[in-house]
Amino acid sequence: MPRHQLIQLKTPAQIEKMRAAGLVVAAALARMREAVAPGVSTADLDKLAESVIRDAGAVPSFKGYHGYPASICSSVNEQIVHAIPAPTQVLREGDLISIDCGAVLDGWHGDAAITVPVGEVRPELLRMAEVAEDAMWAGIAAAARGAASGRGRLTDISFAIEVAVRRSGGRYGIVDGYGGHGIGTEMHQDPHVLNHGRPGRGPRLVAGLALAIEPMITIGSPRTEELDDGWTVVTRDGSIAAHVEHSMAILDDGVWVLTAPDGGRERLGGLVTAREPAPA
């Protein structure tokens, strides 16, 4: 990792604030997941997300970010990330849509993404989305174990994501050049978190570190290109892609998945910090 990286470590009180922002993002994504259906436009989803975020007293992180014009990124089929919602982009039966959403509340950011089928979708596409989800959780678990051991390094997360994808039984492309990142008082902070690589490198995984973990995989080649709008990233070979993301933080007693309603307990069990209450 470059030596010039400036990593912002958070206090437990600041992570509490990030959790509040994360729950706003979780609520917006849940509403959009319910709304996804044939005939719905990506602009409809964007309007819904902005309403949920603002009703919670938060502000969409994406809107206005380096000139980005919307509250979500709505990437359909061969679009990987950063696709701009539009009233003319209407979802069709069999599509796969990745929705990326961010909110800032009281100065702190939450950021997460889901991949959702539109109606009946080919089984191999559903499987790809499942592999991306599993790889994300493998990366978060690696962060928890590495922090607990006191020997964890940033690229342990990258390695765990890659291993999960490679061992899934499919021949998926892992998108290069795009990945996770630090998060806090800005949406994107150091360090950059690759979705592949050797373990044992980079900054130590320590309490106070907050990261957005976000695998992006394709059912074909991982090669990409950016469209003329300056935002939308697509697969060069036209293959379908999946993108998922959670924001998480490391505390002294475990990890807290800030954008998961249950804090990550269902997927991570005992690796989750005791700060997250057990379900009633």
N, C-alpha and C positions, 0 to 999 in steps of 0.2 A: 504494500500500500504506500502511496506517496507520503512523504514526511510532512507535507504542508497541510494535510487534513486537520481540520479543527472540529473535534467531536464534542458535541454539547451533552454533558451528563446531567440528568435531571434528578431533583430531590423527590422523595416519596410524595410530598405535597403537590409538586408539579405534575407527577405522573397521575395523580388523582384528577387533575384538571384535564389531562390528555384522555383519561378514561371517559370523562363527560363528553368530550368532543367525539370520541370513538363511538359512543352509544348513539349519538346523533346520526353518524354515518351508517351505523348498523340499522337504525330505524328507516332511513331513506332507502337503503338497499333492499330491506325486507318489503317495503311498499312497492318498489319497482319490480322485484321478483314476482310479486302477486299480479302486477299489471301486465307483464310480458305476455303477449298473445298475438296471433296473426291479426293483421289489420291495425295494430298499434304503431305509431311512428316513434322514432327515437326522440323527436322533439316533444312528444307527449310525455315520455319518460323523464326528459330533462325538466319539464315544467313541474312534474310531480316531485322530483327530487328537490328542486329549489323551494317548493312550498313546504315540504317536511323540514328542511334545514332551517328556513327562516322562522317557521312556526315554533321551533325549539329555541329561538333566540340566538342562533348561530348564523354564520355567513358561509356561502359556498366557497371553498378554497380555490376551485379551479377558475371561477368566473373572473376574467380580467388578468389571470396569471400569464405574464408575458403576452398579453393580448388575446388569450384564449376566450372565445365568446360564449361559453356555456358552463353549466354547473356540473355536468358529467361528461365522461368520454363513453361513447356507445359504439363499440367495435363489433361489426357483424361479419361473420364468416371469415373471409380472408383478411379482414382488417384485424390487426393484432392489438394495437393500442392507439389512443389519442384521436380516435375518429370523432368528428364534430356532429352532434345531433342535428337532424334536419327534418322538417315536415314532409319532405319528399322521400325520406328513407322509411318505408313502411315494412314492418316485419312480416315475413311469410312463413307458412308451415314448413318446418324442417330447418329453419335458420338456427344458428348458434350465436348468441350475443354476449359479449363481455362488457360489463358496466363497471366503470371506475368512478368513484365518488369521494369527495373530500369536504370537510367542514372545519371551520375554525371557530372556537368558542372560548371567550375570555383570553384570547391571544394564543391558544394552543390548538394544534392541528390533529385531526384524525384522517385516515386515508385507507380505503379498502376497495376491493373489486370482487365481483362474482361473475361466473359464466353460467348462462341460463339457456336451456333449450326452448325453442318456440314451437309449441305443439309437439307432434311426433317427429323425433329426430333420429337419424341413423344411429344404430348402437355403437358403431366405432367412434362417432363423435362424442357420444355420452361418455364412453370409456376414456377418451382423451381428456375431457373436462375433469373426470374423476381422478385421473393420474396427476393432473396439475394440482388439484386440491390436496391429494395425498403428499405430493412433493413439498407443497408449502408447509404442511404440518410437520413433515420430516425436518425441514429447515428450522422451524420454531423449536421443535424438540431438541435438535442439536444445540441450539443456543442455550436452552435450559440446562442441558447436561454439561455443556462446556463451562457455563458460569458456575454451576455447582461444584465442578471439579477444581476450579481455579486455574485450569490449564487451557480453557477454550479460546480459540481465535476466530476472527470474523469468517475466514474462508471455510471453517468447519460447517457453517450454514450452507455455503455454496456447494460444498462437496456432498452434503446430505441431500440437497435438492437434486443434484445430478444423479446420484446413486439411485434415488427413488424413481426417477424417470427411466433410467437405463434398465432397472430391474423390473419394470412394470410389464414386460412382455411385448411391448409395442415398439415400433421404430419411429420415435418422435424426434422432431427437431427442437433443440433448445435454443431459443432466440438469443443471439449475442448482441451486445451493445446497449441493451435495456435491462433493467433489473431493479432491485430494491434499493433502499436508501435510509439514511437517518431521517428522523422526523421530530419536530418539537415546536419551537416558536416560528419555524418556517416549515413549509411542506416538504421541501427537499433540502436535506443537510448531508454533510459527510457522516459516515462513509458510504460509498457505493457498494451495494451487495450484489455480486454476480450470482447467476443461477447455475454456475458450473465452476470447477477448478479444484486444485489440490487443497487438502486440509492443512491446518496448522500455520496459516499465514495471516498477516494483518493485525489490526488492533485486538487487544484482549477483550473478551466478553465479560463485562463487569457490571455491577449494580449501577443503575442510572442510565444505561444505554437503551435508547429507544430506536427501533428499526421498523421499517415497512418491508415485509418479505413478500415478493411477488414474482412467482414463476410465470413464464410465457412459453408455451410450447405449440408446435404445429404438427399436423398429421403428415407433413411432407418435409420439404427443405426448410432449414432455419434462416435462409437468406431473406433479407427484407429490402424494401425501398419506401421512401417517403413520397407521398402524393404532392401535387402542386399546391394544395392548400397550406402546406408548411407544417402540418400537424399529423395527418393520418398516416400511420405506418402499416403497410400491408406485406403479405408474403409475396415474394417475387414469383413463385411458381403457382400462385393462386390457391394454395392449399388452405384448409380451415385451421384456425388458431383458437387457443384458449388462454385466458389470463385471469388469475386469481390473486388476491392480496389481503393480508391482515397487517395492522400495526400492532406491535408488541413492545413491552418494556421488561427489562430485567430488574428485579428487586433482590434484596438479600435472601429472601426465602422462596424464590422461584420466579417464573415468568408470568406476566399478565398480558393476555391477548386483548388489547384495548378496544378493538372493533368487533369482537365476538360477544354476543349478549351474555354468554355464560363465562366469559373471561378465558375460554379455552379448556374448561374443565372436562367436557365430554371427550375431546380428542387427546388431551394431555394428562388427564388424571392427576397424579401426585406431583407432576412437574409444575403445576400452577401454584402461584403464590397464595398463601393463606389469606391475603387481603380480599380475595374473591369469595364471597359467602357461598356455602353449599346450597344447592337448590332446596326450597322448602318442601 
